[in-house]
Amino acid sequence: MATVDHAQASELFSSYWDEELGPDEAARLEEHLRSCVVCRREYEHFERALGAVGALAHELAPRGFAAGVVQRVHKRARGRAFASRGLLDRLPYELFSLLMLGLILAIYVILQMAQPGHLRLP
């Protein structure tokens, strides 16, 4: 069974706290915590911090909070954020692109036809 070093131990704290580690990995971490004073203190600080956060009361956002945030962002972004973009908003650019490609193809064909015997279509 491989030992856990300091960096690995601190990375495993969250998973250990949430009881997501497998039995072998949890045993290796516990062994390291018994033998390493630095990591044991760090884990104790971690436990206290999460315990304090867990003791906070859970609050629900007031009704309409999400809609208010969207409205405020939309107002500050002057309509650039959360704007609905339908097919009609994009159609002029796509239509313009198709027209330009058609125009380029027409010019190419006309130039090729201007030189008899040299018509090379792609």
N, C-alpha and C positions, 0 to 999 in steps of 0.2 A: 504494500500500500504506500503510494507516494505521499510525501509530506507536503504541507501547504506553507508557502512563504508569506511574507508580510503583504505584498501586493495582492496576491490571490485571496488572502484572508479578508482584506478590506473590500474586495469585489464581491465576496460571498455573503457579506453581512446582510444585505437586503433579502436575498433568497433564503438565508437561514432564518431571519426574522419572520418571513412569510411562510415558513415551513415548506419550501419548494425544493429543498435539496434532497437528494437520495440519501439513504442511510449511510452508505460508505463515505460520501462527500461530507455529510454532516459530522460523522465521527472524526474525519481528518481535521475538520475545522475546530471541533471541540478539543481535540488533542492539542492543536496549535494554541488555542486560547488558554489552555491549562499551563502550557510551557512558556508562553510569551507574555510578559507583563505589558508591553507596549500595545499589542493588539487587544489584549483583554480590556485595558483602559479605553482604547478607542471604541471597542464594541459596547462598553458600558455607556459611553457618551452617546453612541448611536441609539442605544435602547432608551436612554432618557429623552433624547430629542424626539424620537417617534412616539414615546409615551405621552409627551407634552402635546404633540400635535394631535394625537388620538383623543386626548381629553377635551379638545376644543368642541364647542357646540356646533352642530351642523346647521347651516342656515340655507334656506331656499331663496333663490333670486325672486324678486317681486314680479308680479304678473306684468308681462309686456317688456321685460328687461331686454330680451334678445332682439325684439323688434326695435327697441330704442337704440341699441348698439348699431344695428344695421342702418337705421335712419341717420344716426350721427356720422357714421363712416361715409355713407352716401353723400351727406351734405358737405362734409369736409373735403371729400374727393371730387366734389362738383360733378357727380354723376358718373365718374370713371370706374367706380367699384360697384359691384352687385347690379350692374345694368343688364337688363335682359337684351340679348342680341338674337334676333330672329333671322330668318332666311333673307328677308328684305333688307336688313342692315348690311349683309355681306354681298348681296347680289350685284350691286354696281361694280365692285372691285373684281369679282369673278367674271362678270360679263365683259368688263374692260379688258381683262387679261385674254379672254377668248378672242375678242375682236382684234387685239394687237397681234396675237399669233396668226389669225387668219390674214391680216394685212401683210405681215411679213412673208407668209407663204405665197400670197398673191403676187407680191413684188418679186419674189424669187422666180416664180413660174413665168411672169412677164419678161424678166431679164433673160431667162433661159430661152424663151421662145423668140426673143429678139435676135438670137444667134442661131440661124437655121442649121440643123444637123448636130447641134451641141446640146440637145435637151437631155438632161440627166436628172430625173426625178428621184428623190430618196426612196 
